[in-house]
Amino acid sequence: MADAGLAQTDVVEDVRQAPATGNQTAALGVQERAPLLTITQVGQTEDGRVVEVTRHFLGEGWTLRYGVPLA
């Protein structure tokens, strides 16, 4: 993206838990209504242009780790 002049300077992730839908149960091999974590990541350029949207669906057994620079 950076090579195309669309370098990301800001990324926001929303994490929520919701029950698996019918389509998700088949695709992910989980029980119907099993709790899934949904992570939606939006990357923006310096001028606020959205250049990437990624969505992940995580079932049982996943660990999320986040780091935040303090300086």
Residue pairs with C-beta under 8 A, 6 or more apart in sequence:
1 7
1 8
1 43
1 51
1 52
2 8
6 45
6 49
6 51
7 45
7 46
8 43
8 44
8 45
8 51
8 52
9 44
9 45
9 46
10 43
10 44
10 46
11 41
11 42
11 43
11 44
12 41
12 42
12 44
13 39
13 40
13 41
13 42
14 39
14 40
15 37
15 38
15 39
15 64
16 37
16 38
17 35
17 36
17 37
17 38
18 35
18 36
18 38
19 32
19 33
19 34
19 35
19 36
20 28
20 30
20 31
20 32
20 33
20 34
20 35
20 36
20 59
22 32
24 30
24 36
24 57
25 31
25 32
25 34
28 36
28 57
28 59
30 36
30 59
30 60
34 59
34 60
35 60
36 57
36 58
36 59
37 56
37 57
37 58
37 62
37 64
38 55
38 56
38 57
38 58
39 54
39 55
39 56
39 58
39 64
40 53
40 54
40 55
41 52
41 53
41 54
41 55
41 56
42 50
42 52
42 53
43 50
43 51
43 52
43 53
44 50
44 51
45 51
58 64
